[in-house]
Amino acid sequence: SYKTPMLIAQAMMAGAKRVRMESVFSKVEAAPPDPVFHVKNTFQADKDPRKVNLGVGAYRTEEGQPWVLPVVHTIEAQMSTDPTLDHEYLPLDGLRAFTDAASRLLLGDSSPAITQNRFCGVQALSGTGAVRLGMAFLFRYYPNKTVYVSKPTWGNHRGILKDTGFTDVREYRYYEKETRGLDLQGMLEDLRSAPEGSIILLHACAHNPTGVDPNREQWKAILAAVKERRHFTFFDCAYQGFASGDLDADAWAVREFVQEGLELFVSQSFSKNFGLYNERVGQLCGVLSDSETAAVVRSQLKMFGRRMWSNCPNHGARIVATALNNPSLYQEWCDNVTTMADRVRSMREELHHALKANGTPGSWTHITQQIGMFSFTGLTPAQVECLTSKHHVYLLKNGRANMCGLNSSNVEYVADAIKDAVTAYPEE
């Protein structure tokens, strides 16, 4: 019958529906949105012309635009006409011209770690990859599996530690809510009461999210506590030069720890200070007790990297290496970094002035006392919600605001919005 094929097809479709298997991933829950990128996506979807983005951690010009550093333009133009460049794989530890120069930038040419050749630098996928690489090594080879992070710390630190395998992750006191500054005594007490030989994750400069950095005398007290308890130090250095405009000043804490003879790891990122956000330029720098140990650690880190990402990208690393190894280009880069740091400082001052001028309740001196890209404003979640929903000013719920999102055309608007939010939702 002519109906037979149609009936067979219908029967097959019905059978397929009955036997369709449930996915083996059907019980997997959707991941929560990343707080930073959620703010960015919400901002982009907002059509209000007054909107201001103080969320994502990237530099913006006075016109509110991304900035490709002039020195990067110069180097990329040179690279585009260089017939010797190719797209071959890099060595497993990355572009050596980059990692050696990055280590010297961090530690200083006269550092004992440099002069005694007891350091190693291994390229990684920016600072995030460097943290993961270093923590993976420590999880396998370091005897103590207790890690301390600051309270609060960068939102990705805990996730990286968890995915690496660490289960004993604790906090040391850092931010003092009442003063919106450093809780030095609480921090020292926690470092001294931590199990001997714990891993201490420190921010080298421009603490994220608070913008609160220890001064040099406070760093010396922190160093003494770390040394006393034989802790292992892991510095996260994402803002060298970008924090104060002075590359040496921003590396002072790391250099002081090295000068005192401590072994340590440092994750370095060049996303902020070169504006190379999507090139993922970074490295893990290790300072060890002797050159033989440094060579062994380098060999192991190369194998960890081989299994994580196999091979690092060349383009951004070559840009940084070219700038750091050429005196005239290096000076041009320093000037570019100073331009960014100065603009951040000026926006802090303008916001502070505008908040005082409009009579916003409370003290706002911490805006200018904090350092680097971020300010921990002290705004509550309710106040942040008011800023976003009513005034279209976007920042993280914990009150972290990117000062680079401010400019002369929006700073008074933001200050007035903050006044409205603080007045409408006073802190209890």
N, C-alpha and C positions, 0 to 999 in steps of 0.2 A: 504494500500500500504506500502511496505517496506520503502519508502521514508518519510512516515508521521512522525515518531519519530525524524528524522534528521531535518525536516522542523520545527517541534515544538521547538527543541533545538535552532536552528538558530534564530527563532523568539523571544525566551526568551532572548537570548544574546543581540539581537538588542534592545529589550525593556529596558533591564538593562542599556545599555549605554545611552538610552534616559532619563531615570529617575534617573540616578546617581546624588545624591545631592551634592551640594557644601559644603565643610566643614564649620562649624560655626567659625573655626579659620583661614579661608582663607585670611582674611584682616590683620592678625597679621604680622607685619614686623619682619624679622630676626634681632636678637640682634647683635649689633656690637661686634667684638671680644674683650675680655678683654686685655688691652694693655700689661700687664705683661706676661700673659700666651701665648699671640700671639707671643711675642718675643721668649719665650721658645720653642714654637712649630716650629717657623721658624728656630731657631738655630738647633734644633734636625734634621730637614729635610736637613740642609746644609751638603754637603759631603766634603767640603774643609777642609783639615787637619789643616789649620792655624786658624780655627774659635775659637772665644773666646766669652763666654757668661757672660756679665756684667749686665744682665737683672733681672732675678728672685731673690727674696730676700731670699736666703738660703746660709748657710756657706759652703765653700769648702776648702779642705786641700791644701797643697802645690802641691799635685799631681792632683788637680782639681777634687777630689772626695768628695761625701758626707761623713760626719763624724758622726758615732754613738759614742757618748761620752763614754769613758771607764766606768764612774760611772753608766751609763745606762745599759751597758753590765753586770756589776756586779749585779745590782739590778734585772734585768730580769732573770739572772741565779738563784738568790735566790728565786724569785717568782715561777719559774718553778718547784721547789721542795717543795714548801710550801703547805702542805695538807689542810691548813685552808682556802685557797683562793677559791672562787667560782665565779659564773657568775650571781649572784642575782642582782636585781635592787638596785641602790644607793638611798639614800634619795632624796627628791625633790630638796634640796639645794646642793646636791652633796656629795662628800666624805669629811667629816668634818675634818679629819686629814690633808687633802690637803688644804681646804679653810682657816682654822685657821692658818696653817703654812705659806701660801702664804700672808695672811694679815700681819702677824708678819714680814715677810721678807720685805714687802713694807713699813710698817709704823714704824717698829722698836719695840723691846720688851718694851721699856720704854715710848712709845708714849702715850699721854693722852687718845687717842681713845682706846688703848688696855687696859690700866690700869683701865679706867673707864667703860669698856665694852660697848662702844657706837659705835661699828663698826659691820658690817655684811658682810659676804663673801658668795657669791652664785656661784657655779660652772657654767660655760658656755662653749660653743663650741669655745674655744680659745678666743683671743682678739676680733675677729670680732663678735662672739656671745655675748660677754660681752658688747660691744658697743651697739649692737642692743637691748639687754635686758635692759640696763640702759636707753637708749633713749625711749624705749617703755613705761617704767615706768614714765619718765619725761613727755612724751607726754600726758599721761592720768592724772597725778596728779600735775605737776608743772604748776603754773598759766601763766608763760611767755613762749610763743611758738617761740621766736626768738633765733636762734642758730648762733653763730659765729665760723667759722673755719679759720685756718691760710691760708694765700695766699703765696705759695700753701700748700696743705695738702695731706695726703694719699688718693689715688684715690678712695678708697671704702667709705670714710666718707660720701661724698655727697649722694651716692646711698643708703646707710643705712638710712640716715636722710629722704630722699625722700620716701623710702618704708615704713618708720615708720609713715609717715604722716606729717612731718614738711614741710611747704611751705615757711617760712620766714628764709632762710638760707643765712647769710651774711659772708663777709670776713673781717678779720682784717689784716692789713699789717704786714708782717713778714720778707720776704726775700728781701734784697736790691741787685738789680742786679749789680749795679756799684761796690759795695765792695764785692759782693758774701758773705755777712754776714747778721747779724740781723739788721732790720730796727726798732730799739727800739722806737724811737720817734714816728714813724708812728703807731706802734702797740699800744703804750700808748694812743695816740690821739684817735684811733678807739675804744679802750676799754672804755675810758672816755666819748665818745660821744654816745656809745651804749645805747639803752633803759635800764633803771634801771632793774636789775634782769634778764638780758639775760643769756642764757646758753653759757658758753665759753669753747670750746673744745681745750685743750692744749696737747702738746706732752711732756710727763714727761722727756724724754731724747732721744738722737739720733733721732732728728726730721726727719721724713720721708715725703718728699723726699730730703730735703736739707742737712741734716747732720749738720745744724747750731743750736746750743743750746745757750740759754742765760747763762751768768755766774751768780754767786750768787747775786751780787749786782743788776744785771738786773732783776733777778727773784724777788728780793725784791720790785723793782719798779713796776713790773707786779702785784705782790700780792697787793700792795697798791692801784693800780687802780681798781683791781677786788673788793677789800674790800670797797673802796669808793663808787662804784656804786652798791654794793650788788648783784653782779653777782653770778650765781651758776657755780662752776668749775667742769668740767668733764675731767679728765686726761686720756689719752691713753698711757699706759705703756707697750710697746711691747719688750723693750730691756734692762731691768734692769740687770746690770752686763756686758752685752755685749757691752755697749757703751764705758765705760772707763776701764772695768775690775774690778771696785770697786762697789760692790752692794750697799753700803751705799751712796756713792757719786751720783750714778745714781738715787737714791730715794730722794735726798735732797730737791728738789722742792716740791714734794708731802708732805714730812714731815714738811716743813716750813709752808705750807698752813694749815695743821692740827694744828700745834703749835699755829697759830694765831686764832684758834677757828672756822675756816670755815667748813661748811658742804660741802661734795663733793662726787663724784663718781670717781672710778678709774677702768678702764678695764685693766686686767693683762693677758699677754700671756706668755706661756712657750715654744712656738715653737722655738724661736731663742736660748735662753739661755740654753735649754736642748736638742736642736736638735730634738725635737719631733714634727716635722712639720705636719705629717699626723695623729697624735693622738688627735689633737684639745684639748689641755689642757689650760684652762684659767678660770678666774673668774671675777666677778664684786665685787669690794670691796666698800662698802659704809661707810662713816664716818658721823655720825649724832650728833645731839645736846645732846642726852641722850640715855640711854640704852633702855627705853621703846619705843622710836621712832625707834631705830635700830631694835628692835624685830618686830615691825609692818611692817617696810619696807622689812625686810627679808621675812615675811609671804607673802607679795604681790609679791615680786620677784620670790618666789617659784611658785606661780600660773602662772606668766607670762612664766616662764621656762617650766612649765607643758604643756602649750598650744603651745609653740614653738617647743620643741624637746622632751618633756615628761620626758626624763631621760638622764643624761650625761654619757659618756663612763667612765669606771673605770680604764683601763689599764695604760694610760699615767698619770692620776691623782695619781695613787698609786705609780708609779715610782717617781714622784716629791715629794709626801708626804714622802716616805721612805728616800729620800735624805735630805730633809729639817729637818726631825725629828731625824736623826742619826748623831751625831757629826763627826764621822770619814768619813761617806759618804758625809756629807755636805762639809767637807774640800776638799774631792776629787772632788766634783762638782765645788767648788770655783776655784780649780786649773785648771779644764777643761775650765771654763769660761775665766780665765786669758789667757790660751793658745789661745783661739779664738780671744779675744780682742787684744792681743799682735800681732797676725798675721795680723789682719786688719790694725793696726797702722803701722806695718812694710811695708805693701803693699802701704799704702799712701805715706810713705817716699820714697820708691823705685820709684813709679810713678813720684812723684815730682822731684826727682833727675834726672830721665831719660828725663823728659820734659825740664828741664834746660840744661842738657848735650847736647841734640840734637838741641837746639835753637828754640824750638816751640814758635811762637809769643805770646806775652801776659804774664800776671802774673798768676802763678799757685800756689801761696802760700795757697789759700783756700783749696787745696787738703789736706794739713796737718792740717789746722786750723779747718776744719769740723770734726765731730766725728761720730763714729758708722759705720754701715755696708755700708751706702750710701754716695756718694758724688754727689752734684749738680754741675756738671762739668762746667756749663756755655756754653756748646756746643749748637749750634743752630740746629734746625731740619735739615737744609741742610747739616751741618757737620755730624750729626748723620747718615743721609742717606748715605753719602759718606763712613763713617766708615763701615756701614753694607754692602752696595752693592759692594764696591771695596775691602775692607779689611777683611770682614767677622767678624767684631767686633760688637757684639749685645748689645744694651742698649736702654733705653726708649727714645722716641722722645724728651722729655723735658730735656734730658741730664743727667738724673739720672743714675749713674753707681754703681754697686755693687762691692766694693773693694775686696770682697772675691773671685771674679772670676779671680783676678790677681795672678800670681805666678812668681818665678824667671825665668822661661823659656819663659814666654809670655809678661812680663811687658815692655821690650824694644820694642817688636813688636807693642804693643798697643800704646806706646808713639810715635813711628815713624808714626803710622797710624793717630794718633791725629794731629801730625804736618802736615801731608799731607792734612788732611781734613780742618784744620784751614787756611792753606796757600791757598788751592784751593777755599775755600768759606769764605773769611774774613767777620767778622761781620760788618754790615753796621752801 
